[in-house]
């Protein structure tokens, strides 16, 4: 099993656990001029910790509770981009576990 990490506002947990992770091109992706819909994950725990400590935490309001998800990316067509993985396809909820729903 190859685990990567996804951080999202905790309010997104119910739909994610019901529907899985769906590739999107949200505000941050548009700001970064990402060309296509994708799911962005931290490649490993060390990358997750680095990202949260150095920049991701600044992307959300201080009042926003964050959830951390462990995602089994075994067999996915992942593209590594530094500390992140880009997954172009849907990830089933069966491959997602909640690590915490109260990060902040």
BELZIMO-V538178 format. One record per residue. N is the residue number from 1. RES is the residue in one letter. SS is DSSP state (H for helix, E for strand, L for the rest). PSI is psi in degrees with one decimal (* if undefined). Layout:
# BELZIMO-V538178
{{N	RES	SS	PSI} {N	RES	SS	PSI}}
This chain:
# BELZIMO-V538178
{{1	X	L	133.6} {2	X	L	109.9} {3	X	E	130.3} {4	X	E	172.1} {5	X	E	136.9} {6	X	E	135.1} {7	X	E	132.8} {8	X	E	155.1} {9	X	E	138.8} {10	X	H	-26.2} {11	X	H	-17.1} {12	X	H	-4.7} {13	X	H	-49.1} {14	X	H	-51.5} {15	X	H	-35.9} {16	X	H	-44.2} {17	X	H	-20.2} {18	X	H	-43.2} {19	X	H	-13.4} {20	X	L	-173.2} {21	X	E	125.1} {22	X	L	129.2} {23	X	L	134.5} {24	X	E	167.3} {25	X	L	83.6} {26	X	L	-171.4} {27	X	H	-48.8} {28	X	H	-38.5} {29	X	H	-41.1} {30	X	H	-42.7} {31	X	H	-34.4} {32	X	L	1.4} {33	X	L	36.4} {34	X	L	134.1} {35	X	L	-18.3} {36	X	L	165.7} {37	X	L	135.9} {38	X	E	168.4} {39	X	E	129.4} {40	X	E	131.3} {41	X	E	153.1} {42	X	E	135.2} {43	X	L	-30.7} {44	X	L	178.8} {45	X	H	-41.1} {46	X	H	-41.8} {47	X	H	-41.8} {48	X	H	-49.7} {49	X	H	-42.3} {50	X	H	-47.9} {51	X	H	-44.2} {52	X	H	-41.2} {53	X	H	-26.7} {54	X	H	-22.0} {55	X	L	-33.4} {56	X	H	-38.9} {57	X	H	-29.9} {58	X	H	-10.6} {59	X	H	-13.3} {60	X	L	152.5} {61	X	L	152.1} {62	X	L	-21.0} {63	X	L	-9.4} {64	X	L	118.6} {65	X	L	135.6} {66	X	E	148.9} {67	X	E	144.9} {68	X	E	126.6} {69	X	E	138.7} {70	X	E	130.1} {71	X	E	123.8} {72	X	E	110.2} {73	X	L	16.3} {74	X	L	128.0} {75	X	L	-5.8} {76	X	L	152.3} {77	X	L	79.8} {78	X	E	144.0} {79	X	E	120.1} {80	X	E	134.3} {81	X	E	85.5} {82	X	L	-120.4} {83	X	L	-1.3} {84	X	E	158.2} {85	X	E	140.0} {86	X	E	123.8} {87	X	E	119.5} {88	X	L	-13.9} {89	X	L	170.3} {90	X	L	144.5} {91	X	E	122.4} {92	X	L	144.5} {93	X	H	-20.4} {94	X	H	-16.2} {95	X	H	15.3} {96	X	E	133.4} {97	X	E	147.2} {98	X	E	121.8} {99	X	E	-45.2} {100	X	E	151.3} {101	X	E	17.4} {102	X	E	46.9} {103	X	E	129.4} {104	X	L	*}}
